[in-house]
């Protein structure tokens, strides 16, 4: 990387592959000093008759001061060049970090989109599975309701009784109503489902009562679930 030359156009700075600073001289400073010294010597030679020792000391002092100034200028130029190189390197590092940050943000956005898509698909699949499970449970509840409900009042049979003559099951209240109506008409009690004469007293069906209790509990849970979903919405 080439750097700007010094103001006096006597130095040219550059950077090698290892980052070291190279200084090149466009012309030899001592030649200028010698030329100036020769000119001053000629000027002094015209006045050697007066004070040769004094003039020689003055010329030597001027040459030494000029060389010292050039050394200070070279030192300052090297420091400025070093600072510029450090600044350029820091700017390059900042640019690299910014590019890396942009790439990471882009990758994060892409991954976020993939995650959101996967989450939406998973939620939709889980919703379908839940709806299917609820549908199956509702179907089971409907079957239990039909099996555990009285065929006359269509209510769950808390006290179930089965007729020996035909095998149909009714709740205690409906059977009592049937017997009461038959006694008023002075006729035989008939099964309300198949019209079979009831000749044997019915027996209590505890299995049907348990099934009715299970159906009642499932219906209560289903109603609570529906009410909970409605309140959440």
Protein Blocks (a to p, Z undefined) as FASTA:
>chain_A
ZZdddfklpaccdddfkopacdddfbdfklmmmmmmmmmmmmmmmmmmmmmmlmmmmmmm
mmmmmmmmmmmmmmmmmmmmmmmmmmmmmmmmmmmmmmmmmmmmmmmmmmmmmmmmmmmm
mmmmmmmmmmmmmmmmmmmmmmmmmmmpcfklopacfbacddfknopacdfklmmmmmmm
mmmnopacddfklopacfbdcdddfklmmmmmmmmmmmmmmmmmmmmmmmmZZ
